[in-house]
Amino acid sequence: MTLTDLMNAPAPASGWVLAQDCEETGLDPADIRAEMARRIGEMRDSVERGLSSDAKSITGMVGWNAKGLWDAPDALNAPLIRRVQAYAMAVNEENARMGRIVAAPTAGSAGTIPGALLGVADHLGIPDERLVDPMILAAGVGKAISKRMFISGAAGGCQAEIGSSAAMAAAAVTELLGGSPRACIHAASLALMNTIGLVCDPVGGYVEVPCVSRNAFFAVHAVSAAQLALAQLESFIPPDEVVGAMAQVGRMMPVQLRETAEGGLAQTPTGLAVTARMEGRQPDEGGGMIELPMA
């Protein structure tokens, strides 16, 4: 399965994904749809728990962001943006509190799809039963990307995690709003191409900073990609070539920028201090800024 296959599939694209999955696994379509509905319910539950809690994570770096945004006045008078951001952060803060979430496709990027898809659906009053097919398409997009590149920060930087989740979310939102298979996959491509090069630099090695706010930003990013595609804007670079470019950049990325906490924000003075505190030592006891080689 490739993104090109999905783009050229008969409408709706989710139906083609479902048929392919049934052929590969031998499962009944009703069982797959029921399982996807259950996962949507788990996403919904993690959003609701996250929005109602301001309990800190184990590290104390996050835990209050989603509820704080949700309860704050809407300064921009942009309810969709605020909802999408708050939902995304709610899921990731639940993850940081060791709560139950759906890794979509990873725990570090788990807020992007529910933030975008559930956020748009709730904004427009669309019931959860109509989210099953878009979620099936999201799974198909993730599978197509994973054929070319591992979906993990350790393998290819955060572009591989949050980029993939944004692409999956963009396709899902586009189908939810009536987009053609071509529009759905171009939405995914637009989302993915604009995350290429993003490093994975978790402070202290924990999936908290910048991961929680990054999900908020890229859930909105996914919605933006869907809006462009629904207006018939397309990725100039073909979707499968975009995936190939992301994979190439991931292979070129230094190991320090791939979830090792040896570069980026993790190596700032504050990041190093957090690491030292979590390891039970003083900041000046070993460690220190790691200098990356110049090109």
KOLSE-251188 format. One record per residue (C-alpha): chain; residue number from 1; residue in three letters; x, y, z. Coordinates in steps of 0.001 Angstrom, whole numbers, plus 524288, in hexadecimal, padded with zeros to 5 digits. Layout:
# residues N
  cadena  num  residuo     xx     yy     zz
       A  NUM      ALA      X      Y      Z
...
This chain:
# residues 295
  cadena  num  residuo     xx     yy     zz
       A    1      MET  80000  80000  80000
       A    2      THR  80547  80D57  7FC20
       A    3      LEU  7FFE6  81B0C  7FCFA
       A    4      THR  7FE5F  81AA4  7EE36
       A    5      ASP  7F5D4  80E8D  7EF9C
       A    6      LEU  7ED74  815C3  7F96C
       A    7      MET  7ECBA  821F1  7F10D
       A    8      ASN  7E7E8  81A18  7E560
       A    9      ALA  7DE62  811BF  7ED32
       A   10      PRO  7CFC1  812A3  7EACF
       A   11      ALA  7C89C  81B76  7F440
       A   12      PRO  7C86C  81AF8  7FF91
       A   13      ALA  7D6BF  817E4  80196
       A   14      SER  7D3B4  811E0  80EC8
       A   15      GLY  7CB75  8077E  8081E
       A   16      TRP  7D70E  80340  7FFF7
       A   17      VAL  7DFC6  802D7  80C0C
       A   18      LEU  7D5B9  7FA92  8132F
       A   19      ALA  7D49D  7F10C  807D3
       A   20      GLN  7E369  7EFB4  8070D
       A   21      ASP  7E475  7ED63  815A7
       A   22      CYS  7D9CF  7E309  81566
       A   23      GLU  7E0AF  7DC2A  80A2C
       A   24      GLU  7EDB9  7DC3D  8115C
       A   25      THR  7E8C1  7D85D  81ECF
       A   26      GLY  7DCB2  7D053  81BDE
       A   27      LEU  7D507  7D864  825B6
       A   28      ASP  7C6ED  7DC25  823E0
       A   29      PRO  7C49D  7EA73  8203E
       A   30      ALA  7BAF4  7EBEE  82B64
       A   31      ASP  7C532  7E76E  8352B
       A   32      ILE  7CF36  7F12B  83013
       A   33      ARG  7C568  7FC2C  83092
       A   34      ALA  7C16B  7F853  83E5D
       A   35      GLU  7CF8B  7F874  842CB
       A   36      MET  7D1AC  805BB  83CA2
       A   37      ALA  7C586  80AE1  84378
       A   38      ARG  7CB07  805D6  85050
       A   39      ARG  7D7C9  80CFD  84DFB
       A   40      ILE  7D06F  8197F  84B03
       A   41      GLY  7C9AA  817A8  85810
       A   42      GLU  7D6DA  8162B  85EBE
       A   43      MET  7DB8D  8229B  85825
       A   44      ARG  7CF5B  829AC  85C91
       A   45      ASP  7D15D  824F5  86A76
       A   46      SER  7DF82  8297D  86AD4
       A   47      VAL  7DB86  836DF  865BC
       A   48      GLU  7D11D  8385A  8702E
       A   49      ARG  7DA38  83403  87B1D
       A   50      GLY  7E4EB  83CFD  87648
       A   51      LEU  7DC2A  848E7  8757C
       A   52      SER  7D740  8470B  88356
       A   53      SER  7E461  844E7  88A0C
       A   54      ASP  7EF8B  84DEB  88D7E
       A   55      ALA  7F750  84378  894A8
       A   56      LYS  805B9  84431  89191
       A   57      SER  80D13  83997  88A70
       A   58      ILE  8176F  831D0  8919F
       A   59      THR  821E2  83B77  88D8E
       A   60      GLY  81972  8474C  8908F
       A   61      MET  81C1A  84D48  8832F
       A   62      VAL  80E25  84C15  87E01
       A   63      GLY  8007B  848BC  88266
       A   64      TRP  7F908  85590  88316
       A   65      ASN  7FA19  85A6C  8751F
       A   66      ALA  7EDEA  85464  86F14
       A   67      LYS  7E4D1  85820  87A2E
       A   68      GLY  7EAEE  8659E  87AE6
       A   69      LEU  7E86D  8682F  86C88
       A   70      TRP  7DAC2  86254  86D17
       A   71      ASP  7D6E2  86ABF  878B3
       A   72      ALA  7DD42  87748  873CF
       A   73      PRO  7D623  881F1  86C35
       A   74      ASP  7D6F7  8800C  85D88
       A   75      ALA  7DFBE  88BAB  85AC4
       A   76      LEU  7DF8D  889BB  84BFD
       A   77      ASN  7D11C  8864E  84B41
       A   78      ALA  7D552  87A0B  8440A
       A   79      PRO  7CDD1  86EFA  84A92
       A   80      LEU  7D201  8648B  840D9
       A   81      ILE  7E072  86747  842C3
       A   82      ARG  7DF2D  86776  8517C
       A   83      ARG  7D754  85AD7  85196
       A   84      VAL  7E0E8  853BD  848BE
       A   85      GLN  7EC94  85830  850CA
       A   86      ALA  7E65B  85515  85DE7
       A   87      TYR  7E1E6  84790  85998
       A   88      ALA  7EF6C  84441  8547A
       A   89      MET  7F65A  848A8  860D4
       A   90      ALA  7EC57  841C3  86954
       A   91      VAL  7EFF8  834AD  86363
       A   92      ASN  7FE8A  836D0  8646F
       A   93      GLU  7FDAA  83B88  87267
       A   94      GLU  7F5E6  82F58  875BE
       A   95      ASN  80115  827B0  86FBC
       A   96      ALA  80ACA  82F42  87812
       A   97      ARG  802AE  82BF3  88421
       A   98      MET  80342  81D95  8802C
       A   99      GLY  7F4CF  81DAC  87C84
       A  100      ARG  7EEA9  8152C  87216
       A  101      ILE  7EFE9  81A8D  86445
       A  102      VAL  7EFBF  81582  85656
       A  103      ALA  7FD22  815FD  84FF9
       A  104      ALA  7F9D7  81BE8  842C9
       A  105      PRO  8036B  81855  83D75
       A  106      THR  80C2F  81A1A  8497A
       A  107      ALA  80A45  81E9A  85777
       A  108      GLY  81237  82AD4  854E0
       A  109      SER  80944  82EAF  849A6
       A  110      ALA  7FCB5  8295E  84F8D
       A  111      GLY  7F5D4  8367C  850A2
       A  112      THR  7F656  83AA8  8427C
       A  113      ILE  7EB93  8321F  83CCA
       A  114      PRO  7E1BB  833B2  847EA
       A  115      GLY  7E4F5  84222  848AC
       A  116      ALA  7E24E  8443C  83A49
       A  117      LEU  7D79E  83A56  83776
       A  118      LEU  7CFD5  83AE9  8440E
       A  119      GLY  7D21C  84982  844E5
       A  120      VAL  7CC8E  84C1B  8375F
       A  121      ALA  7C15E  8428B  8398F
       A  122      ASP  7BD60  848D2  84660
       A  123      HIS  7BEA8  85667  840AB
       A  124      LEU  7B53D  852A1  835CA
       A  125      GLY  7AC55  849E8  83DED
       A  126      ILE  7B00B  83D4C  836E4
       A  127      PRO  7AD72  830E4  83EED
       A  128      ASP  7B81D  82713  841EC
       A  129      GLU  7B213  81C64  83979
       A  130      ARG  7B5A5  8246B  82D89
       A  131      LEU  7C3EC  8246C  83199
       A  132      VAL  7C5F4  815D6  82F99
       A  133      ASP  7C868  81678  820F4
       A  134      PRO  7D1AA  82232  821C9
       A  135      MET  7D934  81AF1  82C6D
       A  136      ILE  7DA69  80F13  8239A
       A  137      LEU  7E019  817E4  81915
       A  138      ALA  7E983  81DC0  82311
       A  139      ALA  7EE34  81003  82629
       A  140      GLY  7F034  80D68  817BC
       A  141      VAL  7F848  819BE  81619
       A  142      GLY  800A0  815FA  821CC
       A  143      LYS  802A5  80871  81C32
       A  144      ALA  806AF  80DF0  80EFC
       A  145      ILE  8109A  8170C  81557
       A  146      SER  81600  80C27  81DDC
       A  147      LYS  8191E  80424  811BB
       A  148      ARG  8239F  80E2A  80E69
       A  149      MET  827E5  81319  81BB4
       A  150      PHE  826F8  80EB1  829DA
       A  151      ILE  81D2C  81716  8310F
       A  152      SER  82586  81A5C  83CCC
       A  153      GLY  82D98  825BC  84177
       A  154      ALA  838F5  81CA1  84404
       A  155      ALA  8391B  8186B  835D1
       A  156      GLY  836C7  82540  82EEB
       A  157      GLY  834C2  830A6  8382B
       A  158      CYS  827C5  836A7  83BED
       A  159      GLN  82486  83868  82D87
       A  160      ALA  82236  829BA  82D5C
       A  161      GLU  818F3  82A2A  8390B
       A  162      ILE  811CE  83722  838DC
       A  163      GLY  81315  8383B  82A21
       A  164      SER  80CAD  82B0A  82849
       A  165      SER  801F6  82DF0  8322A
       A  166      ALA  7FF49  83B18  82BBF
       A  167      ALA  7FE55  8348C  81E79
       A  168      MET  7F510  82A53  823E6
       A  169      ALA  7ECC5  834B8  82A87
       A  170      ALA  7EC70  83D5D  81E71
       A  171      ALA  7E770  83240  815FD
       A  172      ALA  7DD44  82E9E  8202E
       A  173      VAL  7D802  83C6E  82193
       A  174      THR  7D77F  83DE8  812DC
       A  175      GLU  7CF5E  8318D  81137
       A  176      LEU  7C699  8357A  81C8E
       A  177      LEU  7C384  84215  81564
       A  178      GLY  7C075  83B6D  80883
       A  179      GLY  7CDA2  83BEA  801CD
       A  180      SER  7D0F6  832B5  7F6AB
       A  181      PRO  7DBBC  82875  7F809
       A  182      ARG  7E48D  83189  7F03F
       A  183      ALA  7E1CD  83CDB  7F974
       A  184      CYS  7E3DE  83442  80564
       A  185      ILE  7F13D  82FAC  8011A
       A  186      HIS  7F593  83D0F  7FCB5
       A  187      ALA  7F193  84206  80A2E
       A  188      ALA  7FA37  8377A  81011
       A  189      SER  80553  83B2C  806FB
       A  190      LEU  8042C  849B0  80A1E
       A  191      ALA  8047D  846B9  818A7
       A  192      LEU  81024  83DA5  8176F
       A  193      MET  8185F  84604  80E64
       A  194      ASN  81786  8515F  817C7
       A  195      THR  81D06  84985  82321
       A  196      ILE  828FB  84441  81C23
       A  197      GLY  83544  846A4  82418
       A  198      LEU  82EA2  847BC  8315B
       A  199      VAL  83798  84234  83BCE
       A  200      CYS  833F4  83A0F  847A9
       A  201      ASP  83999  840B5  853B5
       A  202      PRO  831E4  83CA9  85FD7
       A  203      VAL  836A8  8439C  86C02
       A  204      GLY  83C01  839B0  87587
       A  205      GLY  83811  82EF4  86C13
       A  206      TYR  829D6  83041  87046
       A  207      VAL  81EB4  831A2  8667D
       A  208      GLU  81A4C  83E76  86C71
       A  209      VAL  82211  84A63  867E9
       A  210      PRO  820B4  84E30  85CFE
       A  211      CYS  817E0  842B2  859AD
       A  212      VAL  80B4C  8474D  86032
       A  213      SER  80AF5  85497  859A5
       A  214      ARG  8105D  84EE6  84D07
       A  215      ASN  80431  84670  84BD9
       A  216      ALA  7FBD8  85290  84D90
       A  217      PHE  80307  85997  842B6
       A  218      PHE  802BB  84E2C  83943
       A  219      ALA  7F477  84AF4  83BA3
       A  220      VAL  7F197  858AB  83699
       A  221      HIS  7FB95  8562A  82BD5
       A  222      ALA  7F39B  84A39  827B2
       A  223      VAL  7E6F7  85204  8275B
       A  224      SER  7EDC3  85C6A  81F2D
       A  225      ALA  7F254  85204  81589
       A  226      ALA  7E46D  84CDB  8148E
       A  227      GLN  7DF25  85A64  811D2
       A  228      LEU  7E905  85C7F  806EE
       A  229      ALA  7E607  84F56  800C4
       A  230      LEU  7D753  85160  80199
       A  231      ALA  7D979  85DF6  7F9F0
       A  232      GLN  7E01A  85550  7EF95
       A  233      LEU  7EDEE  859A2  7F2C6
       A  234      GLU  7F792  84E98  7F0C2
       A  235      SER  8055E  84AD9  7F456
       A  236      PHE  80E7C  84E3B  7E91A
       A  237      ILE  81701  84296  7ECCB
       A  238      PRO  80F94  835B7  7EB1E
       A  239      PRO  80B99  82FB4  7F832
       A  240      ASP  81445  823A8  7F78D
       A  241      GLU  81FED  82C27  7F40B
       A  242      VAL  81D17  8344F  80019
       A  243      VAL  81DA4  827FB  80865
       A  244      GLY  82A6B  8244B  801DA
       A  245      ALA  83024  831B2  804AF
       A  246      MET  82C31  830A3  812F2
       A  247      ALA  83294  8234A  813C1
       A  248      GLN  83F11  82872  80D89
       A  249      VAL  83FC7  833DD  816F4
       A  250      GLY  83D78  82A86  8224C
       A  251      ARG  8490A  8223B  81E21
       A  252      MET  85187  82E69  81CFB
       A  253      MET  84DA1  833A4  82A43
       A  254      PRO  85833  832B5  834D0
       A  255      VAL  8552F  82911  83FAA
       A  256      GLN  85597  83469  8495A
       A  257      LEU  84920  83991  84320
       A  258      ARG  841BF  82CB5  84360
       A  259      GLU  83B77  82AFD  850BD
       A  260      THR  8483B  8298A  8580D
       A  261      ALA  846D9  83663  85FB5
       A  262      GLU  8548D  839C4  85B01
       A  263      GLY  850E8  8458B  852C1
       A  264      GLY  8473F  85092  850F0
       A  265      LEU  83EE7  854DB  85C6F
       A  266      ALA  84398  84967  864A6
       A  267      GLN  85148  84F20  864BB
       A  268      THR  84DBF  85CE2  868E4
       A  269      PRO  851FE  860DF  8769F
       A  270      THR  84416  85F0E  87B79
       A  271      GLY  842EA  85208  87487
       A  272      LEU  84F89  84D44  87A90
       A  273      ALA  84B36  851D7  887FB
       A  274      VAL  83E98  84A0F  886C1
       A  275      THR  8464B  83E0B  882B5
       A  276      ALA  84F60  83F8C  88E57
       A  277      ARG  843F2  8412D  897B8
       A  278      MET  83D1E  8350E  89296
       A  279      GLU  849D9  82D73  893FF
       A  280      GLY  84B8F  83244  8A1F0
       A  281      ARG  857E8  83A21  89FB2
       A  282      GLN  85C15  84834  89EFA
       A  283      PRO  85C56  84E6C  8916D
       A  284      ASP  86B23  84FC1  8917E
       A  285      GLU  86D80  84160  894A9
       A  286      GLY  8709D  83C70  8872A
       A  287      GLY  8687E  83EE2  87B1F
       A  288      GLY  869DE  84BC6  8740F
       A  289      MET  86688  85155  866E6
       A  290      ILE  869BE  84809  85BDC
       A  291      GLU  86F84  84EBC  85000
       A  292      LEU  86A8A  8496A  8431A
       A  293      PRO  8745D  8488F  837F4
       A  294      MET  87365  85352  82DDF
       A  295      ALA  86FE7  84F4D  82017
